[in-house]
Amino acid sequence: MDRIIEVKNLAYTYNDGTEALQDVNFAVKPNSRVAVLGPNGAGKSTLLFHLNALYLAQKGEVYIKSRKIGEKHKDWVRKLVGLVMQDPDDQVFSTTVYEDVAFGLVNFGWQDRDKIDKKVKQALKSVDILNLQDKNPHHLSYGQKKRAAIAGILAVKPEIVIFDEPLSYLDPAGQKTLRRILADLYGEGKTLLVVTHDLDFAVEWADKIIIMKKGEIFYSGDYEIFARPDMIEEADLRLPKIMELLQELEGVDLKRLENPPRDVREAAEYLNNLPG
């Protein structure tokens, strides 16, 4: 299968008349790392909600593993596509972390307590909070809540995991942990979509970049879009710090870079190889 997600001519209008999505088209290969970017109000979250059937297409189609998503496929797609919301308080609500992570399994019909226990503890261990299983989630730090929310999604073993602003409001240690979780999931063969305003993270991490603007796909392709200051400005975004640095250097033309550096190490290597 060369496409695990395919969106065709998707449009969605809210009850107040706001056109959140207009003729959205894109596809995602299995085991990809996709960063979804765009200014506020671009339609990013609305798009995400269509990928796990929180919203259903008013016009156009959404396909997950070649199956067109409709009302009768809601349970199927929510097992396959896990959505980690931006605010963990929107997902973490039980009296203990353990119960919260077990909720999804029970909701999907699991009854064997031993199997549930095994899945819950595996999920908690994967995000390094097994020691917090008996804690009340509302007494946890923001970063710990975020990991609890992720564990609740991972317990049901989705093939696709979507994160809405996963790095927001995390301290450096929390961001490091989140990056490790993303790396582990990618290593397990998961397909990952991350909505983010962190362009430095996007250019370093993603295999595919999707930029949205005013409910439409402005760009879909690889990270070399960040070497086009004119397009980034048109998208109402800013350049990643690495690209800003190179842009300020005399004699460097971003548009002529064949493989723009993604991170500090690659930028240093590039600069060390400059003549003179």
C-alpha positions in Angstrom: 0.0 0.0 0.0 1.6 3.3 -1.1 -1.0 5.5 0.6 -2.3 5.1 4.1 -4.1 8.4 4.1 -5.7 10.0 1.1 -7.9 13.2 1.1 -9.8 14.2 -2.0 -11.6 17.5 -2.6 -12.4 17.8 1.1 -14.6 20.8 2.1 -16.2 21.7 5.5 -18.3 24.6 6.6 -19.2 25.3 10.2 -22.8 26.2 11.2 -21.9 29.9 11.4 -20.9 29.8 7.7 -17.2 29.7 8.2 -15.5 27.8 5.4 -12.9 25.9 7.4 -11.7 23.6 4.5 -11.9 24.2 0.8 -11.0 21.5 -1.8 -8.3 19.9 0.3 -6.2 17.2 -1.5 -3.2 15.3 -0.3 -1.9 11.8 0.4 0.4 10.3 3.0 2.6 7.2 2.7 2.8 4.6 5.5 5.5 5.2 8.1 5.9 8.9 7.2 6.6 11.9 9.4 4.3 14.7 8.3 4.4 18.2 9.7 1.2 20.3 9.1 1.8 24.0 9.3 -0.1 27.2 8.8 -1.2 30.3 10.6 -4.1 30.3 13.1 -7.4 29.8 11.4 -5.9 27.9 8.4 -8.0 24.8 9.0 -5.4 22.5 10.5 -7.4 21.2 13.5 -10.5 20.8 11.4 -8.5 18.7 9.0 -7.2 16.5 11.8 -10.7 15.9 13.1 -11.7 14.5 9.7 -8.8 11.9 9.8 -10.2 10.1 12.8 -13.9 10.7 12.1 -14.6 13.3 14.7 -15.9 15.2 11.7 -17.3 13.6 8.6 -16.8 15.1 5.2 -19.6 17.4 4.0 -18.0 17.4 0.5 -15.2 15.2 -0.8 -13.7 12.0 0.6 -11.3 10.8 3.3 -9.7 7.4 2.8 -7.8 5.5 5.5 -6.0 2.4 4.2 -8.1 2.7 1.0 -11.4 2.7 3.0 -13.7 5.7 2.5 -14.6 7.0 5.9 -18.3 7.5 6.7 -20.7 7.1 9.7 -20.4 3.3 9.8 -16.6 3.4 10.0 -16.2 5.6 13.0 -15.2 2.9 15.5 -12.9 1.2 12.9 -11.0 4.4 12.1 -10.6 5.5 15.7 -8.8 2.3 16.5 -6.6 2.9 13.5 -6.0 6.6 13.9 -5.1 8.0 17.4 -5.5 11.7 18.0 -3.5 13.5 20.8 -5.1 16.9 21.3 -3.2 20.0 22.1 -4.6 20.4 25.7 -4.2 17.1 27.7 -7.1 18.2 29.9 -9.4 17.6 26.9 -8.4 13.9 27.1 -7.3 13.1 30.6 -10.4 12.9 32.9 -10.4 9.7 35.0 -9.5 9.5 38.7 -6.2 7.7 38.1 -3.7 7.6 35.2 -4.2 3.8 35.0 -8.0 4.2 34.6 -7.5 6.9 32.0 -5.3 4.8 29.8 -7.6 1.8 30.2 -10.6 3.8 29.2 -10.0 3.5 25.4 -9.6 -0.2 25.6 -12.7 -0.7 27.6 -14.6 1.7 25.3 -13.6 -0.5 22.3 -15.0 -3.6 24.0 -12.0 -5.1 25.7 -13.1 -7.2 28.7 -10.2 -9.4 29.7 -8.7 -7.6 32.7 -5.3 -9.3 32.4 -5.0 -8.2 28.7 -6.1 -4.7 29.6 -3.6 -4.5 32.4 -0.8 -5.7 30.1 -1.7 -3.1 27.4 -2.0 -0.3 29.9 1.3 -1.0 31.5 3.1 -1.3 28.2 1.7 2.1 27.1 2.6 3.8 30.4 6.1 2.3 30.2 6.5 3.6 26.6 6.1 7.2 27.8 8.0 6.7 31.1 5.1 7.2 33.5 4.5 3.7 34.8 5.4 5.0 38.3 2.4 7.4 38.0 -0.3 4.9 37.3 -2.1 5.4 40.6 -1.9 9.2 40.6 -4.8 11.5 39.9 -4.1 13.0 36.4 -5.2 16.4 37.6 -2.3 16.5 40.1 0.3 15.9 37.4 2.5 18.4 35.7 1.5 19.6 32.2 4.2 17.4 30.6 3.1 14.4 32.6 -0.5 14.9 31.6 0.6 15.1 28.0 2.3 11.8 28.3 -0.7 10.3 30.0 -2.9 11.4 27.1 -0.4 9.9 24.7 -0.4 6.6 26.6 -4.2 6.5 26.4 -3.9 6.6 22.6 -1.0 4.2 22.3 -2.7 1.5 24.4 -5.1 0.7 21.5 -2.2 0.3 19.1 -3.1 2.7 16.3 -1.2 2.6 13.1 -1.5 6.4 12.6 -0.9 8.9 15.4 -1.8 12.5 15.1 -0.5 15.2 17.4 -1.9 18.7 17.7 0.9 21.0 18.9 2.7 18.3 21.0 5.7 20.6 21.9 3.7 23.6 23.1 4.1 24.6 26.8 6.7 21.9 27.4 10.0 22.8 29.1 13.3 21.6 27.4 13.2 18.2 29.2 9.6 17.7 28.3 10.3 18.5 24.6 13.2 16.0 24.7 11.0 13.3 26.0 8.3 14.0 23.4 10.9 13.9 20.6 12.0 10.5 21.9 8.5 9.2 22.0 8.0 10.4 18.3 11.3 8.6 17.4 10.2 5.4 19.1 6.8 5.5 17.3 8.4 6.1 13.9 10.8 3.2 14.6 7.8 1.0 15.3 6.5 1.8 11.8 3.8 4.2 12.8 2.6 7.0 10.5 2.9 10.3 12.3 1.2 13.7 11.6 2.1 16.6 13.8 0.4 20.0 13.6 2.9 22.5 14.9 3.9 26.2 14.8 7.5 25.2 15.6 9.1 25.5 12.2 12.5 24.6 13.6 11.2 21.3 14.7 9.3 20.8 11.4 12.3 21.3 9.2 14.5 19.0 11.4 11.9 16.2 11.9 9.5 15.9 9.0 9.7 13.8 5.8 6.8 15.7 4.3 5.6 19.3 4.8 2.0 20.3 4.4 1.3 24.0 4.6 -2.3 25.2 5.0 -3.7 28.7 4.4 -7.3 29.9 4.5 -8.7 26.3 4.5 -6.6 25.2 1.5 -3.4 23.3 0.9 -0.9 26.0 0.1 2.0 23.5 -0.3 2.6 19.8 0.0 6.1 18.4 -0.5 9.5 18.2 1.1 11.3 20.5 3.5 13.1 22.4 0.8 10.2 24.8 0.8 12.0 26.4 3.7 14.7 27.6 1.4 12.1 29.7 -0.4 11.7 32.9 1.7 9.2 34.3 -0.8 6.9 31.3 -0.4 7.3 31.1 3.3 6.3 34.8 3.6 3.3 34.2 1.3 2.2 31.4 3.6 2.2 33.8 6.5 5.0 31.8 8.2 8.6 32.6 9.1 11.8 31.0 8.2 13.3 28.4 10.6 16.3 29.8 12.5 18.8 27.8 10.5 17.5 29.4 7.3 17.4 32.8 8.8 21.0 32.5 9.7 22.1 31.4 6.2 20.0 34.1 4.6 22.0 36.7 6.5 25.4 35.4 5.3 27.0 37.2 2.4 27.2 35.0 -0.7 24.6 32.5 0.3 21.5 32.1 -1.9 19.0 29.9 -0.2 17.3 29.1 -3.5 20.5 27.7 -4.9 21.1 25.2 -2.0 20.6 21.7 -3.3 20.1 20.2 0.2 19.4 23.0 2.7 20.6 22.1 6.2 18.0 20.9 8.6 19.7 21.5 11.9 22.7 23.0 13.7 25.0 20.1 12.9 24.2 20.2 9.1 24.5 24.0 9.1 27.9 23.9 10.8 29.0 21.3 8.2 27.8 23.5 5.4 29.5 26.6 6.8 32.8 24.7 7.4 32.8 23.7 3.7 32.3 27.2 2.3 35.4 28.4 0.4 37.6 30.9 2.1 
